[in-house]
Amino acid sequence: MAKRQLHESGLNVNGIKWVCGKELLEGLTLNKRRRYVFSGPTEGYLYTTQGTLHFRTEAGFVCDMRSGPKIIDWYVPNLGTMAEREAWFLHDLLGYGQSLGFADTNLLLFAILNCRAKYAYPKAKLVQTAVSISSSWYGEPKTDDWCYANVGKVMTEWEAA
């Protein structure tokens, strides 16, 4: 089990700085397959009270944003606002298990939703609980998984404060 690096107490998201690719995230449009291909690279930094996440993807990176059934789109949209998009996107990137463990990845999703997307604490906590039910999506994908093609196209680095 990975050593915990984040703690809910005192965890706040202070901001995000996009080096490139923000317009790609903003320009996504909902589609039936719920697969979103980034035509160019992305890079940025997420600043929190407990550290900084540096993230980068190469052109051709594909993600599904908010996973789960369409029936909950009214409550937690697949794309949503820019703050929600950032939350889903960063959670997808962290899902490759390069820099934060499973529990910390989900806690950071909670913090982004609560602090940036302005989700009420119970709603953000519900999302965190839902994504924590199964770790089958976390780590390097199996070779027959649709997201296996992303291996080598995503990089995340966590630097503790």
VMD Tcl script that draws the C-alpha trace (Angstrom):
set ca {
  {0.00 0.00 0.00}
  {1.30 3.44 -0.96}
  {2.17 5.80 1.86}
  {-0.44 8.53 2.24}
  {0.81 11.94 1.19}
  {-2.40 13.95 1.57}
  {-4.66 14.60 4.54}
  {-8.20 15.93 4.30}
  {-7.62 18.27 7.22}
  {-6.19 21.50 5.84}
  {-6.22 20.36 2.19}
  {-7.21 23.24 -0.06}
  {-6.72 23.80 -3.75}
  {-5.13 27.20 -4.28}
  {-5.22 27.28 -8.07}
  {-4.19 25.80 -11.35}
  {-1.72 27.20 -13.87}
  {-2.00 25.95 -17.43}
  {1.19 26.03 -19.48}
  {-0.61 24.68 -22.55}
  {-3.74 22.79 -23.53}
  {-6.36 24.59 -21.46}
  {-8.24 25.45 -24.65}
  {-8.37 21.74 -25.54}
  {-10.14 20.96 -22.27}
  {-12.47 23.94 -22.69}
  {-13.32 22.91 -26.25}
  {-14.48 19.37 -25.47}
  {-18.03 18.58 -26.53}
  {-20.14 15.80 -25.10}
  {-20.28 12.73 -27.29}
  {-22.06 9.37 -27.09}
  {-18.88 7.32 -26.63}
  {-17.64 9.57 -23.82}
  {-14.10 9.35 -25.07}
  {-12.25 12.61 -25.54}
  {-9.12 12.80 -27.68}
  {-6.72 15.68 -27.08}
  {-5.33 16.90 -30.40}
  {-2.34 18.55 -28.75}
  {-0.31 18.40 -25.56}
  {-1.41 19.65 -22.16}
  {0.71 20.77 -19.26}
  {0.13 22.55 -16.01}
  {0.42 22.77 -12.27}
  {-2.21 22.26 -9.59}
  {-1.31 24.10 -6.39}
  {-2.61 22.91 -3.03}
  {-1.80 23.64 0.58}
  {-0.07 20.25 0.79}
  {1.93 20.28 -2.43}
  {2.00 20.80 -6.17}
  {0.94 18.44 -8.93}
  {2.79 18.86 -12.23}
  {0.91 17.18 -15.08}
  {1.53 16.70 -18.77}
  {-0.01 14.74 -21.63}
  {1.06 14.26 -25.22}
  {-1.15 14.75 -28.26}
  {-3.46 11.79 -28.75}
  {-4.19 11.32 -25.04}
  {-7.72 9.97 -24.59}
  {-9.82 10.12 -21.44}
  {-13.43 9.62 -20.42}
  {-13.70 12.55 -18.00}
  {-16.36 11.70 -15.37}
  {-16.81 7.96 -15.55}
  {-20.00 6.23 -14.64}
  {-23.50 5.91 -16.03}
  {-25.29 8.64 -17.97}
  {-28.18 8.50 -15.52}
  {-26.19 10.57 -12.99}
  {-25.26 13.34 -15.47}
  {-27.96 15.58 -13.96}
  {-26.11 15.44 -10.63}
  {-22.47 15.02 -11.68}
  {-21.98 15.87 -15.37}
  {-19.60 14.02 -17.65}
  {-18.00 17.31 -18.70}
  {-19.59 20.19 -16.76}
  {-17.96 23.50 -15.93}
  {-14.27 24.17 -16.50}
  {-13.57 23.47 -12.82}
  {-15.39 20.12 -13.09}
  {-13.51 19.32 -16.29}
  {-10.22 20.03 -14.55}
  {-11.25 17.73 -11.70}
  {-12.20 14.83 -13.99}
  {-9.16 15.34 -16.23}
  {-6.66 15.43 -13.37}
  {-8.31 12.43 -11.71}
  {-8.00 10.53 -15.01}
  {-4.30 11.44 -15.21}
  {-3.64 10.45 -11.61}
  {-5.37 7.14 -12.28}
  {-2.20 5.90 -14.00}
  {-0.63 5.67 -10.54}
  {2.55 7.59 -11.28}
  {2.65 10.00 -8.37}
  {-0.14 9.56 -5.83}
  {-1.65 6.41 -4.38}
  {-5.26 5.36 -4.91}
  {-6.63 7.00 -1.75}
  {-4.71 10.24 -2.32}
  {-5.87 10.38 -5.95}
  {-9.47 10.22 -4.78}
  {-8.90 12.70 -1.95}
  {-7.43 15.18 -4.41}
  {-10.52 14.76 -6.61}
  {-12.64 15.59 -3.55}
  {-10.55 18.71 -2.86}
  {-10.73 19.97 -6.45}
  {-14.50 19.47 -6.54}
  {-14.98 21.09 -3.15}
  {-12.56 24.01 -3.54}
  {-12.62 24.80 -7.28}
  {-15.92 23.41 -8.57}
  {-17.67 24.64 -5.41}
  {-19.36 21.31 -4.72}
  {-20.84 21.21 -1.23}
  {-18.87 18.99 1.13}
  {-21.43 16.13 1.08}
  {-21.59 16.06 -2.73}
  {-17.79 16.11 -3.14}
  {-17.50 13.41 -0.46}
  {-20.11 11.27 -2.26}
  {-18.07 11.45 -5.48}
  {-14.90 10.56 -3.56}
  {-16.65 7.58 -1.98}
  {-18.03 6.40 -5.34}
  {-14.62 6.42 -7.06}
  {-13.09 4.68 -4.03}
  {-15.35 1.61 -4.23}
  {-13.11 -0.19 -6.70}
  {-9.45 0.29 -7.58}
  {-9.79 -1.64 -10.84}
  {-9.37 1.60 -12.86}
  {-6.20 2.63 -11.00}
  {-2.63 1.91 -12.12}
  {-1.29 0.76 -15.46}
  {-4.15 -0.43 -17.67}
  {-4.26 -3.93 -19.09}
  {-3.07 -4.22 -22.68}
  {-6.62 -4.85 -23.95}
  {-8.09 -1.82 -22.15}
  {-9.06 1.22 -24.27}
  {-6.82 3.50 -22.21}
  {-3.69 1.35 -22.56}
  {-2.70 3.49 -25.57}
  {-2.20 6.38 -23.11}
  {0.74 4.68 -21.41}
  {3.69 6.89 -22.26}
  {1.43 9.87 -23.10}
  {0.76 10.93 -19.51}
  {3.03 12.21 -16.77}
  {2.19 13.32 -13.25}
  {4.64 14.35 -10.52}
  {3.65 15.26 -6.98}
  {5.89 17.51 -4.91}
  {4.92 17.76 -1.25}
  {4.90 21.21 0.34}
}
mol new
graphics top color blue
foreach p $ca { graphics top sphere $p radius 0.5 }
foreach p [lrange $ca 0 end-1] q [lrange $ca 1 end] { graphics top cylinder $p $q radius 0.2 }
display resetview
